[in-house]
Amino acid sequence: VAERLVEGRLLSRGRPQDVANVAWAYARLGVVHPPLLQDLITRLEQEAFLEQCGPQDLSNIAWALSKLGGLSEELLDLMATRALQDPGLVEFNAQEISNLMWAFGTLGVR
């Protein structure tokens, strides 16, 4: 499945929920597929992608990339900036905030 996603460049045009679901599934299974991981990161770095992410998408992606070892401080900073944009964390439920904080913690961010 990962090869098909990479070969078809499917993540490059995926919606935030699609990207979050793929990231979550691979992290939950503990499967690290470097080309797929790179495609996930590339999609997150595309202009305006993170602005389209809702709280669940953002928190699941942060958690998954932390589990997969693909979350850099720079990417986490972009995700934190998005989470704090108006209306900010008010939109997030307890689980979503927990996922974000766990991702921060894995990088030693306080």
C-alpha positions in Angstrom: 0.0 0.0 0.0 2.8 2.4 0.9 4.5 1.8 -2.5 1.2 2.6 -4.3 0.7 5.8 -2.3 4.3 6.9 -3.1 4.3 5.8 -6.8 0.9 7.5 -7.4 1.9 10.6 -5.5 -1.4 10.3 -3.8 -0.5 12.2 -0.6 0.6 15.2 -2.6 -3.0 16.0 -3.3 -4.6 14.4 -0.3 -7.0 16.3 2.0 -5.9 16.8 5.6 -8.0 14.0 6.9 -6.6 11.6 4.3 -3.0 12.5 5.2 -3.8 12.2 8.9 -5.4 8.8 8.4 -2.5 7.5 6.5 0.0 8.8 9.0 -2.0 7.5 12.0 -2.4 4.0 10.5 1.3 3.6 9.8 2.2 4.9 13.2 -0.3 2.7 14.9 1.1 -0.3 13.1 4.7 0.8 13.8 5.6 0.6 10.2 8.2 3.1 9.0 8.4 3.4 5.3 11.0 6.2 4.5 9.6 7.2 1.1 6.1 7.4 2.5 7.3 9.3 5.5 9.1 11.8 3.2 5.9 12.2 1.2 4.0 13.0 4.4 6.5 15.6 5.4 6.5 17.1 1.9 2.8 17.4 2.0 2.8 19.1 5.4 5.4 21.7 4.1 3.3 22.6 1.1 2.0 26.1 1.3 -1.4 26.5 2.9 -1.8 22.8 3.7 -1.6 23.2 7.5 -4.1 26.0 7.4 -6.6 23.5 6.0 -6.0 21.1 8.9 -8.5 20.9 11.7 -7.6 20.1 15.3 -8.0 16.3 14.9 -6.0 16.2 11.7 -3.2 18.3 13.2 -3.0 16.4 16.4 -3.1 13.0 14.7 -0.4 14.0 12.3 1.8 15.3 15.1 1.4 12.2 17.1 2.0 9.9 14.1 5.1 11.7 12.9 6.5 11.6 16.5 5.9 7.8 16.6 7.5 7.4 13.2 10.5 9.6 14.0 9.7 12.1 11.2 8.8 15.1 13.3 11.5 17.8 13.3 11.5 20.8 15.6 10.9 23.0 12.5 7.9 21.0 11.4 6.5 20.9 15.0 7.0 24.7 15.1 4.8 25.1 12.0 2.2 22.8 13.5 2.2 24.7 16.8 1.8 28.0 14.9 -1.2 26.6 13.2 -2.7 25.3 16.4 -2.4 28.7 18.0 -4.0 30.6 15.0 -7.4 32.1 15.7 -9.5 30.7 17.3 -6.6 28.6 18.6 -6.7 25.8 21.1 -10.3 26.6 22.0 -11.2 24.3 19.1 -9.2 21.4 20.4 -10.6 18.7 22.7 -8.6 17.1 25.5 -7.4 14.2 23.3 -6.2 16.5 20.6 -4.3 18.7 23.0 -2.8 15.6 24.6 -1.6 14.3 21.2 0.1 17.6 20.5 1.7 17.8 23.9 3.0 14.2 23.5 4.5 15.2 20.2 6.2 18.2 21.8 7.5 16.0 24.6 9.1 13.4 22.3 11.3 16.2 21.0 12.0 17.5 24.5 10.2 20.7 23.9 8.8 22.3 27.1 
